[in-house]
Amino acid sequence: MPQTDSAVIFKNGQRMSNRFMLAPLTNGQSHDDGKLSDEEYHWLTMRAEGGFGLTMTCASHVQFIGKGFAGQLGIYDDAHIDGHKRLAAAIKSNDSLAIIQLHHAGMRSPEDEIQEQPVSASDIEKHNARALSLLEVQQLRDDFIAAARRAQISGYDGIEVHGAHGYILSQFLSAEINKRNDEYGGDLQNRARLLFEIIDGIRVACGADFLLGVRLSPERFGMQLSEMKTLCQQLVDEHDIDFIDLSLWDVFKQTEEVQHQSKSLLEHFTEIDYKDVKLTVAGKINTGKDVQAILDAGVDFVTIGRAAILHHDFPKLVISNLDFEPVKLPVSEAYLAQEGLSEKFITYMKNWDGFVASPFHYETTYTLDKSHFSETFDESMTQNRTGKAYFKSIGLALAGFAILLFTDFSPYVAWFLVAIGGVDALGIYYRKPWWLARQMVSQAANNKLSLSIDENGVMSKSFAVESRLAWSEIERIERTKQGWLLYYPAGRSYLSARCLSEEANKFVSEQAALKLKQ
């Protein structure tokens, strides 16, 4: 049974410190010209720090016309190299392999991003895409290879060629999309020719020590399971690659093709003889038990997407506890920001159904009666009524008795100390009744207080007082028996759990957890 923290050794000797790879996740955080942004740098390096043995960038386009989304990280120009050098060095400094995914969106390139008609293997009316000429296909091949060289110059440990999800290389692979009648169309060998030429060209250009992987998806966009299995075996047998990354959508699902449902989709691919090529899979691997189940099924390492967004340190959490389960969805924007997502990435994640919670807002009104004041005192001031609070009083009284019994000091001094100790003890004992009496004759007593809690903080308002406390001002949040203590530089405030809804208590609990991580 493979251990989650055991190393993976690729055939070229490169070492991956554990069995966790960060999926190449679309995030839209970089600049419009393809240059690396601080937000994308932070997102990726935070995952490397969180324990991923292999940290992969988002899909990075090898031609401007291949841009797939706004804010995409590019590698189609030498101007991108400085940013990639910074990123690769930071990832590697955390004992994580730095891998960049090479990508071209093809017919899926938004026209408003590329400012021209998108391209594909063939004319695709649905996407207003035109077919690449033979010379353009060859240029595309060369640009993939040139991008790999830029990656190597930038210091990456390797690259992954994106041949999945209906992007341009899978458009060539698909018999449904590819209707060419030249050497890049027709049977599977011809439809795979561009992918093979890219892989072989990268190996020649970058050498044997450079990691080379291929991402494939066996279903959707006209992909046929039998052809994808044949393609995987050809990649292993005839082309010098280091790993295959299968995006299965759901690693536990059955195949969509009825004739192949005698076994699961994963089983179809684990039965292939991969020889010295490593296999990783992606698709709804969310818990520690999921990770172990996939490793036990014969997969060399797991590719983590959704769970890596929720927990930057997912590998560490699973390695220390195989029963680990991620936080329940949906999560707040504040939670995602704490996990390293910028505002742009969070906006993108709102497209994932049920992932990002709607901005939280809660309002309530309650009466500041004696029971409320009593609870507030008990929860926020009980430390003044514990045994420790009496130490000074007892100490003073004992000192007075000691002077009276064992010294020649004036008995007046001794009795004075005893009296002071007694008065102090009485003050502590009767502090609550005295405090309650003061509150009940104040203007606040028996008046309504309006309380609102949202993404920004807590606001309370009565006829006499209005208070605003931002979450950023709060240093820590402590759960008490009946509520929450909010500590800030000028003091502390109390929130009664019984005055909050279940959702409001959950939200405050999330804020408390975020404070612990800071």
CORBEL-V682454 format. One record per run of one state. SS is the DSSP state (@ for helix, = for strand, . for the rest). FROM is the first residue (numbers start at 1). TO is the last residue. If there is no record, write none. Layout:
ss	from	to
SS	FROM	TO
SS	FROM	TO
//
This chain:
ss	from	to
.	1	7
=	8	9
.	10	14
=	15	16
.	17	19
=	20	22
.	23	37
@	38	49
.	50	53
=	54	61
.	62	63
@	64	66
.	67	73
=	74	74
.	75	77
@	78	92
.	93	96
=	97	103
.	104	105
@	106	108
.	109	110
@	111	114
.	115	118
=	119	120
.	121	123
=	124	124
@	125	127
.	128	128
=	129	131
.	132	133
@	134	154
.	155	157
=	158	162
.	163	167
@	168	173
.	174	187
@	188	191
.	192	192
@	193	206
.	207	210
=	211	216
.	217	224
@	225	238
.	239	242
=	243	247
.	248	253
=	254	254
.	255	257
@	258	260
.	261	263
=	264	264
@	265	270
.	271	277
=	278	282
.	283	287
@	288	296
.	297	300
=	301	304
.	305	305
@	306	310
.	311	313
@	314	320
.	321	330
=	331	331
.	332	332
@	333	338
.	339	342
@	343	349
.	350	355
=	356	356
.	357	360
=	361	367
.	368	369
@	370	385
.	386	386
@	387	406
.	407	410
@	411	429
.	430	430
@	431	440
.	441	447
=	448	454
.	455	456
=	457	461
.	462	465
=	466	470
@	471	473
=	474	479
.	480	482
=	483	488
.	489	490
=	491	496
@	497	499
.	500	501
@	502	517
.	518	518
//
